[in-house]
Amino acid sequence: MKKFFLIALAALAIASCTGGNKAKIVLNLKDGAGKQVLVSILKTDEVSVVDTMKLNGNGVGKCIVPVTEKNPQFYYLSYGRNLIAQLILEGGDKVKVSVDTLGRNLEVSGSENTSSLIEVNAMVDQANRTLDSLAAILQTAREQENNGQVADVAHKMGQAFITYKRQAVKYIINNPYSFANVNLLYQRVAPTLPLFGDANDVAYFQRVYDSLSVEYPNSKYVARLVDDIKGLSDVLALNSHVGAAGEISYPELEMPDVNGEMVKLSSLAGKPFILYFWTAQDAGHKMLNHDLMEIYSQYHSKGLEIYQVCVDADKTNWATTVKAQKLPWINVCDGLAEYSQAPALYNVTSIPTIYIFDAQGNIVDKQIFEKSRILSVLSRIL
């Protein structure tokens, strides 16, 4: 009986080492025999060292770190000046990490959130490599004063950024409860260019907060999102009111046209206009463009403008269609498709969608597609 009691007590002690308030890290560092690895924690605004892991002759070391259940923490493993692993740990996690001294060939088991973080980091690293490569080419082109190449590479960088952001948005939407979304929201393309830095991106911050606050109500990282949501919301409100000297009463849009130039919806302030959401992939929408062409020709001289928003991911097909149909009005597309903020801001639930605004910025009609009905509405406001 005494022997059984001692065995049970030992088992209980082992279990308590990685209970609800702790996580265990077992590291296998390739070529790391006898080395030391720093273990750090992200405390919202700063990274602090919490332990030093001493590796044995096989490059293996163990560490217990404090972390409560349902309150994930970001932990970092560093060898020398190299960050070799990023982990998201919860209480009770028993994580095995295998990596080399340069942070390559990383393999992690025992943490679902860390596996998600590795997936996110792979996407981030690939995007950064693409952008860095293009930036180097752009710098050389500028030094050589090759204006043609400068314009071409700048366009490719813009396309790469859009692709990167579209992938990030897709991940956030498809993985609403992944804690790795917190890391993704704060990625930067450059020191002064955050991936999610536009005021309209507040919707993504809110989406992540709404999901994670239910799953992780006590997380300090999730709580931090509240401040950033407020900050972006304030900027969005300010832009909406100040962008057109305080005169527009509708949500602001700013999107790239077929030449890559950013065009604001507020640039039409003081004019009646049609806001039209469409897809270049639908033949019916192209037919509607023909009707709009006749309407535009009839009323443009009286001040009518059209701001046409394509919701496609294929910007090449969109631009080709616009040029082929010789559409003379403003045509924009951000390439984010269903992840674009533009349709959400205008509660677009089906395509096509049309809003008709008077010169004071009031919606006077919507979802009318017959040419005769559109002409009837315009005749009243022009």
N, C-alpha and C positions, 0 to 999 in steps of 0.2 A: 504493500500500500504506500509506504514512504517513497519508494522508487517511482511509482506511478505519479504521486503528487509532485515530485521534483521535475519529472518530464513535462507534466501539464503546466507547471509554473514557468518552465523554460520556454515552452511553446507560446504561452501568454506574453512573456517578455519580448519574444521575437516579433509577435504580431503587433505589440504596442509601439515598436520602433518605427513602424510605417502606418500608424493608425490615422485617424481622421485629421490630426493636426500636423502631420509630417509627411514628407515624400522622400523616397530613397532613390539615389542616383548611383548606378554602377557604370563606370566608364572604362572602356577598352580603347586606349590611345595607341594607334599603330606607331611603332618606333618611339614609344614614350616611356621606355623602361627607366624607372628611377626619377622621372620628371615630376614637376608640380604643376597643377592646373588650378587657376583661380575660379571660384564660384561666386557669381555676383547676382544681385536682384535689382530689378527696375522698380524704383519707388516713385512712380508717376513722372517726376521731373528729373530724377538723377539715378545713376547706377552706383550701387554700393557693394563692396566686397563683403561676403558673409563667411567665407571659408576658403581654405586652401586644401585641395585634394592631393595627397601624396601617393604616387603610383608605385606599385611593386615592380619586381624584375620583369614581369610580363606586360607591364604597361597598364595594369588594372588598378583602379582605385574606387573607393566607395564614399558616399557622403549622405548625410541625413539633413534635410533642410526644412525649416518651419513653413507650413502652408496649410490652411484649413480647407475642409471639404466645401465644395461649391463656391470657392473664392480663389480662383486661379491666380497664379503669380508668374511673371516672366523671369526666368533664370537664364544666365549666360555662363558658358564655360569658355575660358580663355587660356591659351598657351602662349607665353611670351606676349607679343603684340597681336597675335592672331585670335580672332573670335572663331572658335571651332564648333560651337553648337549653341543654338537658342532653344529654350524649352518653355513650355507652358505647363506648369505643374499644379495639381490639386492634391488635397489631403488624401493620403492612402495610395497615391501613385507609386509604383515600383518600376522605375525607368531604366532600361539598358541602352547605353549609347556606345556606338562604335564609330570612330572617325580617325583621320590622320592629323598630324600636327599643323597642317595648313587648312584644316576644316573641310577636306575633301572626302568623298565616299561616305557621307554621313548616313548612318542607319540608326533608327530609334524604335524601340518597342515599349509598350506599357503605358502610353499616354496618347489618347485619341486627339486631344487638342494639339499636342506637339506634332503629330502626324499631319494634321491640317496646316500647321504653321510651316512645316517643311514644304508642303505643296504650294502654299502661298509664296514662300521665299524663292522657290524654283521659278515661279512665274515672274516675280520681281527681278530676280537676277538676269533672266533671259531678256526682259524688257530693257534693263539698264545696260546690258552688253550691246544691244542693238542701238540704243540711243547714244551711248558713248562712242561707238564706232562711227556713227553718222556725224557726231559732234566733231570728231577728229578730222573727218573729211571736209566738213564745213569750214573748220579753221584753216585748213590748207588752201581751200578754194578762195577764202577771203584774203589770205596772204598773197595769193597769186593774182588777185583781182579778177578772178574768173566769175563774172556776174551771172552767167548762165548756169554754171554749176552750183553757185550759191543758192539761186532760186530753186533749182531742182532738189538739192539736198535739204533745204529748209522745208520744202513741201513733204519730202519723205519723212523728215523728223516729225512734222505735224501728224502725218498718217500713222507713224509708229506710236506717237502719244495717244492718239484716238484708239488704236488697237489695244494698247496697254490698259487704258481706262475702261474700255468695253469689257475686257477680260476680268478686270477687277470688280466691276459692277455685277457682271454675271456671277462671279463667285459669291459675292455678298448676298445676292438674291437667291441663289441656289443652295446656300449654306447659312441660313439665318441664325442658327444657334452655335456657329463656330466662333470660338473665342479669338481665333486668328484674324477675324474681321477687325478687331481693335488695332492690330498691327498694320493691317492693310490700309485702313483709313488714314494713317499718318505717314505713309510712304511719300518720299520726295523724288521728283525727277531730277531736280537740281537744288542746291541750297536754298534758293529763293522761289522754287516752283513746286509746291505740294501737288500730289496727284489729285487730291480732293480739296482744292483750295478755292474753287468757285463758290460764290454765295448760294447758287442753286444746289450745290452738293449737300446742303443741310438735310435734304430728304434722305440721303444715304446714312448720314449720322443718326438721324431720327430712326430710320429702319433698324440699324444695328442696336441702338439703345433699346428700342421697344422689344426686340427679341431677347437680348442678353439680360436686361433688367429683370425679366421674369425668371430666367434660368439662374442668374447670378446676382441677386438683389444686394448683396453686401460687397460687391467688388468695387474697389477704389478706381480701377481703370474705367469701369462702366459709369461710375458717378462722374468721372472727369468729362465724359461725353456731354453731359448736361450743359456745362459751361461753354463748350465749343458749339453746341446746337444754338444756344442763345446768341453767341457772338455772330455766327453765320446768319441767323435769322434777322438780327439787327442790321447787318450789312445788306441783306436781301431787301429788307423793308426800306432801307435808306436809298439803295439803288433804284428801287421801283418808284420812289417819290422824287428823288433829286435828279435822276437820269434825264428826265425831260422837264427840268425846271419846276418840278412839283405838279405837273399838269396831267400826267397820265393816270388813269384809274384802273388799269389792267396789268396783269403780271408781265414783267419785262422778259424779253427773250433776246439773246445775243448769240448768233450762230454763224458758222462760216458759209459763204456763198460758193459758187462754182469756181471762183478765182482764189478761194482761201481767205478772203477778206471777211472780218467779223462785221455783221450787220445787226444793229439793234432794232427791235420792233418800235421802240420809242422814237426812232428817226422819222416815223410817220405821224408823230403827234401833230394835231391840228388838221389832219386830213382824214377823210373817210377812207376806210380800207377793208379789204377782205382778208381774213386769216384762214388759210386753207391747209389742212393736214392731209397728206396723200402718200401713195407709194408709186414709184416709177415702174413697178413690176406688174401693175394692173392695167389692162387695156381700157377698162371703163374709165379709169382716172385720166388716162391720156385723152380720151374723148371729151371728158369734162374740161380739159385744158383748152380744147378747140372752142368750146362755148365761152370760156373765160376770156379767150383771146378776142372774140367779137365784143364781149362786154367791156373789156379793157380799152379796146380801140374806140368804143363809143363814148366812154366816160372818163378816160384818163385826162383828157384836156380840161375836164371840169374838176380835177383834183383826185380822182379815184386812184388808189394804190392797192397792190396785192402783195402779201407776205406769205409765201408758200413754203411750208415745212415738210420735207420728205422724211419719213420715219424708217427708211431703209438702212441696212448695214452696208450694202454695196454702193459706195459713193461714186465709183467709176460708172456704173450703169445709170445712176441718177444724173450725173453731170452730162453723160452722153445723151440721155433723153431730153434734158433741158435744152441742150444745144441743137439737137436734131429737130425739136419742135419750135425752136427759136422763141422761147418764152421770154418776153421783155421785162417782166417784173422781177421783184426780189425772190430768189429761190435759195433756200438754205437747207443744210443737212449736216448733222454732227456725227453720223455714222454709228450712233449708239443703239439704233433700232428701238426695240421695246424697252431698253434701259435708259433711253433719253429722258431728261427731265421736262422737255417741252410739252409732250402730250399730257404728262401728269399735272403740270401747272394749269392746263386748260381742260382738265377732266375729260380727256379724249378717251372714249371707250370703244370706238369703232372708227374705221377708216373707209371712205373719206369723212372728214368733219370740216364744216364751214361755219365761221362766225362773220357777221357783217357788223362793222363798227361805224358810227357816225363820226363827224369831225371832233366831237367832244369826248370821244373815247368810250361811248356807251354802246353796248351790244343791242342792235335793233332787230336782229333776226339770226337764226342759226339753222343748220341742217336742212337747208333748201338747196336743191341741186338742179332744178329745172331752170333753164335760161330765162323763161318768161317771168318766173317768180322772182328771180334775182334782179332782173331789170325793173320789176315793179317796186321792189324795196329801194333800189338805188334812186329811182325817179322821185321818191319821197324825200330823200336826204341830200340830193344834189341839186 
